Amino acid sequence: MTSRTTFGKLIERHGRVEIPVIQRDYAQGRADQHIVRDDFLKSLHDALRLPKEDPTLPLDLDFVYGSIVNGSFQPLDGQQRLTTLFLLHWYLAWVDGCSEDLRTRIVTSGRSRFSYEVRPSSRDFINAFANYIPDISAGECEDIAGMITDQPWYFRSWRFDSTIRAAISMLDRMHEVFRKTSGLYARLIDETAPAITFQLLDLEQFDLSDDLYIKMNARGKPLTPFETFKARFERHLENQLKDAPPDLCNGTPLADFFSHRIDTRWSDFFWPFRDKKTATFDDAMMNLLRAVIMVTRDPEAAATSLDLADLRSMARASSYTWFHDRGWLDQKMVLALITLLELWSAGPETFCCYLPDTRHLDEQALFHDILTKPTTLTFQQLAQLAGYAQFLVHSPGEIDSNAFDAWMRVVSNLATNTDYNRPEDLRRSFAGLRDLTPWMNDILNHLASSDGDVRGFSREQVAEERIKAHLIGFGDGWPERLDRAERHTYFRGQIGFLLRCCGLKLDEVDAELERLDTATASELVEPFEHYLACASQMFGDLVKHPKGSGLLWERALLAVGDFLPNVGRNRSLLTTSYDEAWGWKRLLRNAAAGGRASQILKALWDQLEDPGSYAADLGGVIESASEIDPWREAILATPSVYDYGTYRMMRFSDDGGIYLLRKTQMNGRHAELFTYCLFETLASELKPYGFSVEYYEATSTDDEPGICFTRDLSGSEITFYLTLYEAPKKYQLYLEDINKADGSIRERLEELGFEEDEDGFLTKIGGINKLRAKVVGLAKSLNEGD
């Protein structure tokens, strides 16, 4: 079915537009495409500048072909035009100060609704770019490419991605063409009189990214990728890898062993994981090969980071030629592949597990992800898989499940609580794991020793693991005690903040290991149990009861001290998000490192006695708070502040103003803290006097948010405003329309100290509490005279 539509309607109709893996890179922005690019931009510019009633409108961009695949619209033809329209929407929204509006249209749950799945770097760039709102206006920006590549979310490795390079080049050219325009964003999203449209050919019930692609290219029935791989890989094993591991292959040549197993035992093993439509497990096997290659790269090789980036990209299909030409089918990879397949297929069950439970790694869940989506495995998962495979490959004899469990506990804790931003970070973790190979079966004793340092992971987490290993060695309930703490779903193995509260210094780990003996460990039992009980209850409540007991914990902690971390130019009251900079997890990491957060948490928990009295104790902490910052006092008195913004962001301006942000920017909706906190109370106080009270938010730094009070007087509506006048303590109460102030009203206002300012407003300036009293007095006065 064909219909004329716009980019915005396409997004709205299908929810998500996805450039599929089989498509090529974005090319319209390339330097060698400058003629096509410039002509296209000129056409878009001219169409947007024409009046709505112009008979030549809309500019029609011809056909866009596509279909719905996995819930997303995937274009077969039209990718280049759609990508340029996406970039143009972002750019014009920025020019006209409407970036927040655009984000509400094209971003959901933090992800762009227009996506590139050609390679992970393209996908990640589009997601970050869609959420990005520059701190400066378009008119102030001299170098848009420099501005984007200088952002903390932009990775240097992205400069090798041709789609990203072309997108930034297109934005540079857009900046030259559109930077001095205004109002074109509204024209671009105008659905009633659109300036730019295209013909959408929506081919339903037809998988264009698969069926049509094969029909257009196949001649007869070609070999599947795995069939091709298998035939060539067996010859590779014969010619290149003649020294088969004798224990693994029982003396059989490696090529013969592989050929026999893949047609018998391993084939039976993979059968439950086959594609139900094709009755083959080819894709699953190729995905496993790809994952094993990723975790067996040489961590010291200069090419490993690039190898990891390429292997995580969906742009390149797995094939023997690719794997072989890159040198990835080495002995280390072959040994890991055969070992894993032998062990996983060794039992009568579908998948043979070797860990006693799923606490530290869910083997079957990870295996499922490997078979179905290897390119989306996170860096943390890849580090865990590398440690998992390393133990199974290098462990002598039968697998000791207890030693394996201890090893995976450490590996998972280290991987889960290390920040990974690029393949180079993962490469360093691979190196750290390789260094630990000799001590895999006795990892705790090694960590507790003077030589137990580990490279390639978070330094704080390494220190934590070494101290915990030392405590476990003392027995006395410490293994079970630490296990209880690590099992908390929010902590995920990271409990350094509890150790810090007990007086252990993770930044002086070697000294602490030397100091800790049986006696000192015994003295730590009672405080650790207390802090664990407090932390478990607190973070359990934060996650499960955020509006009730969780909020009580938050307010009590704020009553004790200012714990708000910096998030860019903002500060945050924190959410229970695990991976974001504004999550409580970041506070716990700060506490583990000995930051101010550890002092505040400890100070609060030291005031609590037992779980049964936590609610009363927390209420007492809040009620007894004194001599605290005015902004903290205001928030404590107004719990609704915690519900104001998505990310609970606050902006402390250079001049002392404090603002609550709906999102993350001051050019989005925001409120001034003290007027917002006053709003609810004032609304109830003024209601008996006939005033309707509303809070109005600002959407730019040129406007000041505040409270407006409206009342009907003698058939005429009169409105007063209360806003910040001069940060941090001067506020103004004013009547904007002075013409509505008849003689008697003006006289009453002047009696209350109002004066006419240079803008012609009747204004009273003072502290917010004094102005509050003036507002109530004004309401009473007007009510009496009405």
RAURUR-V644227 format. One line per field, one symbol per residue. ss: DSSP state (h for helix, s for strand, l for the rest). psi: psi as a letter, one per 20 degrees, with the letter a starting at -180 (. if undefined). burial: I if it has 24 or more other C-alpha atoms within 12 Angstrom, else O. Layout:
BEGIN
ss = ???
psi = ???
burial = ???
END
This chain:
BEGIN
ss = lsssslhhhhhhhhllssslllllllllllhhhhhhhhhhhhhhhhhhhlllllllllsssssssssssllsssssslhhhhhhhhhhhhhhhhhlllhhhhhhhhssllsslssslllhhhhhhhhhhhhllllllhhhlllhhhhhhllllllhhhhhlhhhhhhhhhhhhhhhhhlllllhhhhhhllllllssssssslllllhhhhhhhhhhlllllllhhhhhhhhhhhhhhhhlllllhhhhllllhhhhhhhhhhlhhhhhhhlllsllllslhhhhhhhhhhhhhhllllllllhhhhhhhhllllllllhhhhhhlllllhhhhhhhhhhhhhhllllllllllllllllllhhhhhhhhhhhhhhllhhhhhhhhhhhhhhhhllllllhhhhhhhhhhhhhhhhllllllhhhhhhhhhhhhhlhhhhhhhhhhhhllllllllllhhhhhhhhhhhhhhhllllhhhhhhhhhhllllllllhhhhhhllllhhhhhhhhhhllhhhhhhhhhhhhhhhhhhhhhhhhhhhllllhhhhhhhhhhhhllllsssllsssllslllllllshhhhhhhhhlllhhhhhhhhhhlllllhhhhhhhhhhhhhllllllhhhhhhhhlhhhhhlllllsssslllllssssllllllllssshhhhhhhhhhhhhhhllllssssslslllllllssssssssllssssssssssslllssssssllhhhllhhhhhhhhhlllsslllllssssslhhhhhhhhhhhhhhhhhhl
psi = ppqprrgghgghgihppporhiqrrpihiqhikhggghgghgggggghiqqhjpiiqqppkbqoqrrpokjqpophpjggghghhghhggghhggjkkhhgghhhjppkiqpipqojgqhggghggggghipoqirrhhiphnhghggiiqhipphiiiiohggghghgghghhhhhihjrqjhghhhjohhmqhprroononqkonhifghgghihqoborqrhhggggghhghghghhminqohhgjkipqggggggghhieghghgigijrohgikqkgggghhgggghggjjqoiiphigghgggghipjhpqpqggggghikilrhgggggghggggghjhrhrgpoqiqhajgipnghgggghghhmhijprhghhgghghghgghgipqbqpohghgggghggggggghkppphrhhghghhgggghhighjhilhghghirijjqprjrpgghggghgghhgghhickihghghggghiphhhliokhhghghijpohilgghhhhhpagghhhhigghghghggggggghghhghmhidhghggghghhhhrojpqpncirqqiqrjphirikqhhhghggghijrhhhhggghghiiqfqhhjggggghhgghipqlrphhgggghinhihijgqgjlqqoorhjiqpqpphdiqijaprqpghhghhggghghhigijjpppqppqqjriiqprapqppqpoljppppqqorpgoqiiprppqognhiinrghghghghhjjqqpaijjqoqppaqhhghghhggggggghhhi.
burial = OOOIIIIIIIIOOIIIIIIIIIIIIIIIIIOOOOOOIIOIIOOIIIIIIIOOOOOOIIIIIOIIIIIIIOOIIIIIIIIIIIIIIIIIIIIIIIIIIIIIIIIIIIIOOOIIIIIIIIIIIIIIIIIIIIIIIIIOIIOOOOOIIOIIIOOOIIIOIIOOIIIIIIIIIIIIIIIOIIIOIIIIIIIIIOOOIIIIIIIIIIIOOOIIIOOOOOOOOOOOOOOOIIOOIIOOIIOIIOOOIOOIIOOIOOOOIIIOIIIOIIOOIIIIIIIOIOOOOOOOIIIIIIIIIIIIIIIIIIIOOOOIIIIIIIIIIIIIIIIIOOIOOOOIIIIIIIIIIIIIIIIIIOOOOOIOIIIOOOOIIIIOOIIOIIIIIIIIIIIIIIIIIIIIIIIIIIIOOOOOOOIIIIIIIIIIIIIIIIIIOIIIIIIIIIIIIIIIIOIIIIIIIIIIIOOIIIIIIIIIIIIIIIIIIIIIIIOOOIOOIIIIIIOIIIIIIIIIIIIIIIIIIIIOIIOIIOOIOOOOIOOIIOIIIIIIIIIIIIIIIIIOOOOOIIIIIIIIIIIIIIIIIOIOOIIIIIIIOIOOIIIIIIIIIIIIIIIIIIIIIIIIIIIIOOOOOIIOIIIOIIOOIOOOOOIIIIIIIIIOIIOIIIIIIIIIOOOOIIIIIIIIIIIIIIIIIIIIIIIOOIIOIIOOIIIIIIIOIIIIIOOIIIIIIIIOOOOOOIIIIIIIIOIIIIIIIIIIOIOOIOOOIIOIIOOIIIIOOOOOIIIIIIIIIOIIOIIIOIIOOIOOOO
END
